[in-house]
Amino acid sequence: MCEKENRFIEKGIARSYTNDAHLIVPVYNRIQDKKIEIASNILEEPNIMMDLGSGGGGFIKKFLIKYPHCKAVAVDSSTSMLEVAKERLKDFKDRITYLERDISSCEWTKVLEVGFEFITSDHTIHHLRHNEKKQLYSQVYNLLNNGGLFIHADEIMASSHRLQKYYLEMWDKHVRKYWNDLSYDSRKIWEKWYQRNIKDYGGAEQREKDIWASLDFHVESLRHVGFKDVECYFKDNIWAVFGGIKEI
């Protein structure tokens, strides 16, 4: 989850947001399925994967079911989110290592061994400054085995602020359709998001916490650190799934 603002101080809030994520993000399930699809077509039988900003562990659960011999490392800056993930993933406890780390730090990879076949992240990197995004891509590249795959799914910057605001407003309309199905905590989180990203779009708080970059920025940054076959696998409004392969 968010590296700049640890919103999930209380475990109850972390659990509520985890349970409601598929309602809040319109393409939530499509993104998860696309990542599995791409990984299945590129990787044979991965032994270990890592999820950056792993949140409540939803994607890790899907991946470990798909690959019953694979182990996982769950990385998140929120203690509460990691606790929720441990509850959700209790049936996989011997296959998962949990790390509380801030991926905006240049030292978050300390004591991590290289050798991952797959590294992924969801809705995390847009909270990092652009130089931190580039730093993270380089760190991920160094952690992967030769032939390893990195896939990230996130919010991106549209080609203009007018389009970005339109996409954000459409997102808000989607969430309002499910408003009565959301928990009280999720509604509180969303109202803060609405204030920051729609009412005060372009303000200091929005620019500090939601630091979107264009798809071109991400693609070129991945290529710059050495990734090959860099591609956008999926795009819908401000959501995109993209990644590349480490080949030496």
Steps between C-alpha positions, in 0.01 A plus 500: 500500500592869513863558596464874553200495727439198720122532509436159648600563859203307636458137412125541457549767235754283321258208498211715376700643212630156404146360490371793291787538253317308225213750524716810519728423204285432190763283331623323813425144391597562137841627614557200726399258226716674240808473720438129550446455126826676404702321767359164389610562143853612588594301810513123515486406869625784725653406832473839669320828433474834676205740527589864573225683687330166548213641708258234619665229292230451238732459204745280688213265583401470132859449393581231756185310407610513136855392590478256795877461531581870497592703808432872547640807671237757601639854536291783644563813704190443715514274806122476499484399134756227558296372794190486279703318233618243755138430592390468138799285407514280808463186287824593321697599810799276429533644149495873581750739657367838618718811493403844629697728271465844341585451133576870458810439712825421324565236769179295489675215313751440781527134607293399197666237287484530123341224300133587452329368189208738533456839668174689486320795655155658491394863551819580689761670284288807419559609860874528435676803358624452146863456603387241755306314231818475292698390805244231576506365144877466523471320835238263361719425198790409729284267710372298203660189357602510138174436315300635793183701449381826653138613465350810654136613498426859593332832437678701233491858374279564198618703202349818650373630833156538347490130419646407839230693682233340280630149580513579871143628492389182322676300769313688770167432324585131498572498873178689578302223329624260768495751783249310714702180459820658631601493863498817707880503503524462123257788450714720728812410302322574175373841615858599579604376156216699340600818680865459401467382141182660370401802707860608554649351182849640445534611861799439723356192673402333174841569346670353808294181534386408149799557275379358171738445212419437135512152355789618281694598813459154652586317177811708435611471864477122486695489175764735641589265787529205263161332469424338164168438327349788696131512426165637611283192542177678593364855515162640599470874568763575765580137582776312326688173539855504366833334551804335354744212513856497633722352234877521522 
